[in-house]
Amino acid sequence: MSAATSAAAFFAPGESREAGGAVAGQAGLELAALEEREFEDGEFKLRPLESVRGRTAIVYQSLAGSPDVPASQRLVRLLFLVANLRDNGAKHRVAVVPYLAYARKDRRTQLRDPVYTRYVAELVEAAGTQRLVTLDVHNTAALDNAYRIPVDHLSALPMLADHFARRFAEADVAVASPDVGGVKRAQLFREMLERKLGRDIDLAFVEKRRAGGEVSGGTVVGLHRRGTSVIVLDDLCATGGTLIRAAEACLAAGAAAVHAAVVHVPWRPGVEKVLAAEAIASFTVTDSVGLPWAAGNGGKLECVPVAPLIGAAVARMLDGRPLAPLLERWPVAGDE
């Protein structure tokens, strides 16, 4: 353990404690003690049980809502804990938020629309956060424009590329985005997968239109070879409808099988809908929202844990090493 690591205190509220503990362990840290009290009227108290004066204080909190702790309450608990650490003399205050809620509403598309990405940024900064670490946000450019503090955007794409490279080492495979907006993400993933496999891979996307809450379209562009297994990649699965529609379109265009891959799955009913869809042969997710994914499902559901990635990022951050290698490939040697 380096001197910088030993001087850090890593906190995680109860709703994120299991996932936070895994990340802390990967970073060579232990979870710091935290008093948590819940009151009958819905209020709460979070108090660090060790001194943070002059130290780097890290707060791990996923903002994916759950029936017991909705996203809004998770956000408030993060803000209050960071502010408390500021008041108690923490020299550096870092928020590690693998799933950043409200990030999809990053611009005005209708008259008097809110811009929640900017509102959350203002709250996070006002609480005293000096650095934000997050994972595969919906729009990195919008996030960069919203925050005035340093923001580290991690990505699970290298881990997913490593996962699928081992799975399709000998099989013909293509990558597809379920809509035009995700083409850049799919292109980056395709390039990572090509480097792993040492061969060219087709890139496709599914044409989709949304108007008045209704989604239409379904033409697949770029899928040139029939009989290919297709990986449909997206950053988030809410209801599952987009993934299922894309999978059905790819099969109609001649794909042999469709495998869905998503970084964030904040709403379990959406996962269950995808798993029940006959058009999707397998569904690969990460545990960025901190939900425990049950084994089974006929082997259809696979989970890639993000604790090694985020833990490596925290360790590098504390040691002053670059995070760039984590964005390019996985695994990464510790001395890079």
Secondary structure, 3 states (H helix, E strand, C coil): CCHHHHCEEEECCHHHHHHHHHHHHHCCCCECCEEEEECCCCCEEEEECCCCECCEEEEECCCCCCCCCCHHHHHHHHHHHHHHHHHCCECEEEEEECCCCCCCCCCCCCCCCCCHHHHHHHHHHHCCCCEEEEECCCCHHHHHHHCCCCEEEECCHHHHHHHHHHHCCCCCEEEEECCHHHHHHHHHHHHHHHHHHCCCCEEEEECCEEECCEEECCCEECCCCCCCEEEEEEEECCCCHHHHHHHHHHHHCCCCEEEEEEEECCCHHHHHHHHHCCCCCEEEEECCCCCCCCCCHHHCEEEECCHHHHHHHHHHHHHCCCCHHHHHCCCCCCCC
